[in-house]
Amino acid sequence: MTAQAGPGFPLERPWQIPAAPAVFTARERFTAELDRLWAGTTGRHLVVISGVGGVGKTALALDWLYGKAGEFTQGILYSDLGGSRELPPEDSGEVLYGFLTALGISPAEIPLSLDQRAAAFRTATASRRMAVLLDDAASVAQVRPLLPAGQETIVIVTSRWRLTDLGIDGAQFVDLPPLTDSQARALFERYAGTERVRSDPRSASEIVSSCGGLPLALSVTAARLRTRPRRSLAREAAAYGRWTSSADRPAAKALSLNAIFEVVYEGLPRSAARVYLACGVHPGPFLSADALAAALGRTAGAVEDDIDELIEANLLTETGEDRLVQHKVLHSDARTRAATSLPGDEWDRLARSFAQWYLDRVLAAGEVIHPHRTAYAKRGRRSDDFAGRADGFAWWRDHLPVVRAVYGVAADHDWDDLVWQFCEASWGFFLHYRDYLPWIAMYERGVLAATRVNLPLVQARLRSQLGFAYAKLGWYDKAAEENVVALRLGQRENDGPTQATALSQLGRSARGQGDLDGALDFYRQAADLQERLGIPRGVALCRRRQGEVLAKLGRHSEAMIELTAAAALMAELGDVAQHTRSVMALARVHAAEGSTGEAIVLLTDSLRAVRSLDSPYYTAEILAALGQIELQCGCEEDSAGHLAEARTLYAELGDPRAGELGDGSQP
C-alpha cells in the first residue's frame, strides 16, 4: 500500500511515512551504521534492513528517517509492500503509480507497463534529494523497479529476507538481531514501569527472556501487565513458562512470540477475543470500528470497548481517525488463530460481511461521485452517507488498497452477486483515477460474474464500461468486441438504453481507429435512440461527442452547434460534471477559431454555476481551463489567479493535477 501525501506538505514534497514509534529503544550501533552509509558514499544509497518478524526493522527505519527529516528537502515516499502478508504482495507497477501521482505526475501521463513506469519514476527522481522506505519487501524482483535515480537519495528496504541479490544494485546490508538482554530489560522497564520491574527482578528477567529480545513481544507483554496492575510478575512469568515448556512445545526463543500471543489471547475477554479473530479475517492493510461492528453484527459503540482492550494489549494500533492497524506478525497470528478457532462457516460469514460493508461504502461514494447515473446495484444496508463528492473521492483514495483486497476475496470465493456490484459501483471513481490495468482485471471478472448470475443487462453495462477502458488504452478491436456483445444483449432484452450506450461506445472505437465518419454515424444512431427513449442526458452526451469529432474534422461551426446544445442540456439537467466537459470542449473550439474572449465568457459563466453548487473538484476543472485560455490571450494576471486557486483546490482533494498546472506566466 502506498500512502497519500501527508497533510501540510505540497505534492512536490510528499511525506508518506507513518508516525514514528512512540517508544523506541535506542539501537545506537545500527543508527550509527545508517548514519555512516548515508554520509559515507556518493550516489544513490540503498540499504536493506533484514531480521525476523517483530525485531523492529520498521521502527529502526522510521526513527532514523524522522531524525534526518530536515535533510530530505523533497520528501519521503513510503509503501508497505506486503511481503509477509498472507495475501499476494503489492504489485510493483501499482506502487509506482502511487509514487508517481504523489510526485505530481498526472494519471493520464503514467504509462501502463512496469518498465515504462520504472523509467518514469527514475526520471521524476533524478534530481531530487529525498528518501524512500520500502517496507516488508517480498523479493528482489519486487524492489528493483522501485529504485529511484537521484544521486542524493536514500532507499531503505526492510524485509524478513536478506535480498542479497540487491548487492548488484549497490545495496548495503544491515542484519538487525534481537535486543541484547540489557536492551530488552531496559525497554521492558520503560513499557511496564521501573518500580514494578525492580520489585521482582527474577520474574522480570524470566518474562524478558521469554520475549526472545523481540520489541513487539516485549510491548505486548508489558501492555498486558499495564492492564493488570495487581497481577504479580511471578504469576505472569509462570504463564509464559507453562506454555513454552509444555510437552509438545519445547522452550525456545523461536517460540517466544507464539507463547506471548497465546497467553495474551487467552487472557482477553471473550468479546475482545472475537474482535481479534475478526481482525484476522479482514484482508486489507487497515480497518475501522464500523467495519468490525458490521461484520460482527454489533453496534460500533458496543465494539469500541473491545477495540480499546486490544489497543491496551498492543494487539491493535489506532493510527488515525477510525483507522486501526495490526502489526503484520499480529495479523498473521490472528489470521492463523481464526482459521483454527472459528466454528463451521464462520470465517466465510465474517469475510462476506466485511465485503458487504465495503460494498455499501463503495455504493454510497458512487452516489455522490456519479449522482446522475442510474445503477443496477442497490444498497442493501445503509451506513452513513458522504457529505459530498470530495468526501467520496477522499474515502476512495484512502481505502483503495482495502477495497481491492476485499474485492479479491469476494472474487476468489465466487460471490458473484457481490463481485458485479463492486465493479458497477467503482465506475465513478475509475473515471477520475484511471489506473487502467487493475481496473480492467477487476471488470473482466465482473463480466463473468454477471454472466453466471444471468443478469444480461448488467453484463452489457459492464462490457460497455470494459470496452471504454480498452478504447482508452488504444485496444479498439477488443473495445468493439465488448460493445458488439453489449449491443446484442440490449437488442435481445429489448432495452434501448443499453443499445444506445453500446452504439456510443462503438463510436468511441471508430473514432480511435481514425474512422471519424463512422464514429459520427454511431454517435448519431445513439443520439436518435436516446431521443426516442426520452433520455435527455444520453442525448446530451452523444451530442457532445459528435461535437468533439466535428471539431477534430475541422468542421467548427457544426461542432459549436452540437457542443452548445450539449452544454445547454446538461445545464438544464443540473449535471455539473458533463456541463463542464461540454463547455470546455466548446471553449477549445472558440479558442481554435481565435475567439478567446467568447471562450472566457463561457467558462466564466460555468464557474459561477459550479461555485454555487460548492463543488471543489469541478470548480478546479473550470478554473484550470479558464486560466489556460486566459494565458493564451495574454491575460497573465487573471490566469495566475485562476490557476493558483485551481492548484489549491486540487491539493485539498489530494488530486495530482495540483502539480501539473503552470503559474500563469508565459514560457
PyMOL commands that set and color helices and strands:
alter all, ss='L'
color gray80, all
select helices_A, chain A and resi 28-40+57-67+69-71+92-102+107-109+114-125+140-146+164-169+181-192+194-199+201-210+215-226+233-244+253-266+270-281+289-296+300-312+328-341+346-369+389-412+416-425+427-433+436-452+456-472+476-492+496-512+516-533+536-552+556-573+576-592+596-612+616-632+636-653+656-659
alter helices_A, ss='H'
color red, helices_A
select strands_A, chain A and resi 45-50+76-80+129-135+152-159+172-175+317-320+323-325
alter strands_A, ss='S'
color yellow, strands_A
deselect
rebuild
show_as cartoon
